[in-house]
Amino acid sequence: MIPFLKMHGLGNDFVVFDARNKALSLSPGTARAIADRHRGVGCDQLIVIERGGNGFDARMRSLNADGGEVESCGNASRCVARLLMEELHRPRVKIETLGGPLACADAGSGNIRVDMGRPSFAWKQIPLAYDVDATRFTLNVADKTYTVSAVSVGNPHCVFLVEDAEGAPVESLGPLVEIHPMFPNRTNVEFMHLCDRTHLRLRVWERGAGVTKACGTGACAAAAVAHRLGYAERKVEVMLDGGPLGIELREGDEHILMTGPATLSFRGELDLKAFA
């Protein structure tokens, strides 16, 4: 039997495995089976904590519900940071991910602040299929043309500016944009409504997971786009389906600081053979 933790950040939920002392190999099929909400544990992503190197307290691997491994996960990084801080009795930890290093700090009142690094609007780094101004460009989807923004915050995002996030076509347009040829690594898709210069309403279609209650990197991407377009201040509150995240683009180095909760739901054990 393998122990696991069920955790979430604003309803974006994870099955978390600690593989620092014993290596854990999860095939895409096994990951999909565990993530299944009817026959498995159920989650948006599976998170594997491994030993960190070169000054990192741990390495975090993220697998989506479809079994594919991705670069990073903002909400999961807060959950892993909380576990490490409690274990190490320290208010700061550093996590290694495929999307880059994440410096995490206790922000008080059960919240964790994560330095997500600097967003990139360079087409090769997102990546996009060819050279365009990622800040604003047109995208043809299902015989319709949309004006969108693309950005990387350690993983790729495509942001739509909408007048009504509640009525946005998240479930119909999201999966089409995720696999659009413009995004060779697929993409997360955000539908952003500008409430005012310090408040955004956001709904997200996550790559490999579908509609989720919250997306930490999606909130970072939306805030970065809104500020770059001149629509929002450096510090905003992003309201997701699961609740609010505080996002700040730090003046001087443009790093994105994400602040929000990390919650432990329960502990359990599972037999990996049953999910093979």
N, C-alpha and C positions, 0 to 999 in steps of 0.2 A: 504494500500500500504506500502511496506517495502523498505526503501532506501538502495541503494548499491553503491559501487564504482567498476569500472572496472580498474584494474591495471595490470602491467606486469613488469617482469624483463628480459630484453633481448628477449622479445617475448613469454616467458613462462607466460601465462595470467591467471588472477584470477578474480572471482566475490567475493568481500569482503563485509561482513556484520558486523555491529557493534551491538553486543548483550550485551554490558556492562550495559545498563539501562533497557533492556527488553529481557528476555530469548527468544531464537530462536531455534526451533526444526526442523531439516531438515531430513526427511526420505531419505533412499537411492534412492527411486524412484523420489522424488522431486529434490534431488541433480542432478540426471542424466538428468532430464528434463530441469533444469536451465542451465546445462553445454552443452546441445545439441546446436551445432553451426547452425542448420537449423531452429529449432523450439523454442529454448530458447535464453538466452543471449549469451551463448557460452564461454567456458573457459576450461583450463586444470585442474584447481582445484577451489573449493569453500573454502573460508577462513572465519571463524567466530571468531571475536574478543570478548573475554569475560573478565570479571573482573579478575585481577590477585590477588594472595594471597602471603603471606610470602615474601614481599619485591619486588614482580614482578609488573611491570607497567601494564601488561595485560597478558592474556592467549590466545594463538592462537590454534585454531583447524583447521585441514586440511582435506578436503574431496576430493578425486579424482573424475574425470569425471564419473567413473563407480559407484559412490555413496559410496564407501568404505572409512572409516576414516583411515588416516595414521599418523605416528608418527610426522613427521615434513616436512617442505618444505623450502629449502634455499632461493630461489628467493622470495617467499612470505614473509619470515621473514624480508627481507629488505624493502618490501612494507609496512608491518605493522609497522616496526620501523620508517620509514619516517613519517607515519601518527601520531604516538605517539610523535615523536620529535617536529613536527610542532604544535601539540596540547598543549604539555607541555612546549614548549620553552626551551628544554634541548638538549644538544648534545649527551646524552647517555641514553639508556633505557634498561630494562631487560624484556625479554619475556619468559613466561612459555609455554612449549610444551610437548607432550607425549614423545618425543625423548630426552628431557632434557632441561636445561636452556640455553638461548641464550642472550649473552651480545652484544649489538649493539651500534655503535658509528658513528657519522657523519664523513665521510672521505673526505668531500669537493667535489666541482664540481659536485654535485648531486649524489655522491656515498655514499653508506652505507657499513660499515665494520661490519661483524658479527663474533663473536667468537663461532665457531660451536662445541667446545669441542674437546676431544681427540678421534681419531679414534680407533676402536677396531678390532683386527684380531682374537679374541677369538671365537671359533666356536659356543659356547653357546650364546654369546651375539649378533651375527649377525642376527638371528641364522641360523645354518646349521643343517641338519638332523642327522649328526653324526660327530665324532671327526676326523678332518683332519687338516693339516697345511693350513690355509686359504690363506696364502701368495701366494702359487702356488699349485694347485691340478688339477686333470683331471675330466672332466664332460662329460658324454655321453648324447648326444642330437640327436634324430632322427638318430640313428645308426652311428653317427660320434663322435669322441673323440676330445675334445678341452682342452687346458690348460688355466685355468682362475685363477683369484684372487677374493677373497670375503672380504668385510669389512663392518663394521657398522659405520656410521657417524650420529647416531641417528635413522637411518633407513637402511635396508639392500641393498647391492650393489654387483653385479657380474661384474667384469671388464675383458674384452677381450683386449689383445694387438694385434693390426692389422697393416698391412703395408700400408693400404689405408682406412682411415675413410670414405671418400666419397663413396667408393664402398662397404663398409661393409654391411652385410646382416641384417641391423637393423630391417626392417619390417618383415622379415621371421624368423630370429633366435631369435630376441628379445622376442616375445610373447611365444615362446616355453621355453626359459630359465626362464622367469618370473614365470611360474607355475611349474617349474621342482621340483620333490620331494625333491631335496637337500635343497630347500628353503621353510620351512614349513609356513612362513608368506609371501610367494612370494618374488620377488626381483626386484629392478631396474637393468637395464642392460646397461653397458657402452662399447663402442667400441673406444679404445684409440690408437691414432697414436703419436709416439714420434718424434716431429719435431727436437728438440735438447734438451739440458738439462734444458732449461728454458721455453720451449714452447711445449704445447700439443694440438693436435686437437682431439675433442671429439664429438661423436654423441650418443644420448641416447634414449633408449626405457624405458619410465617411467611406473612403476607398476600402473595399473589402469587408465592410461591416453594415453599410446601409444607413438609414436614419438612426441617429443616436441622440440621447438626452443632452449630451454636451460634448464638445471637442475643444480641448485646450489649445492645440496648435491652430485649429480653425479660428478661435477667438483672437489669437495672436495675429494670424494672417489678415483677418478682417480689420483689426485696429491699425495694422501697418498700412493697408490699402487706404483706409479712410483718412489717415493722417497724410499720406503721400499725395492724395488728391485734394487736400486742403479742406476736407469736410469735418475733421475732428481734431481735438487737442491731443497732446501727447499722452495724457492720462484719461482713460475711459473705463466705464463699466459696460461689459458685454453681457446682455441677458440672453441665456440659452434656454432651451426647453426645461433643463434641470435646475436652472438657477444662475446667479451672476458670478462672473469672473472679473477681477480687476486686472487691467492690462495697461502697462506704461512703457512708452518708448523713451528710454533714458537719454537725456540730452548729453551730447558729447560723443558717445560711442554708438548711439542708436540701438543698443541692445534692448530686447523686449523682456520686460519683467512681468511674469504671470503670477497672480496671487489667488488662491482658492483653497477649498477644503480637501481633505483626503480621509475617507471613512472606511473603517473595517466593518464588514457586514457579518462574517462568520468564518470559522475555521473548519476544515474537513479533511478527509482522506479519500483517495480514489485508486482504483486498480487500473493502471494503464493498459493492461491486457484486455480489459473489457471494452476499451475504446479503439483497439487496433483494427 
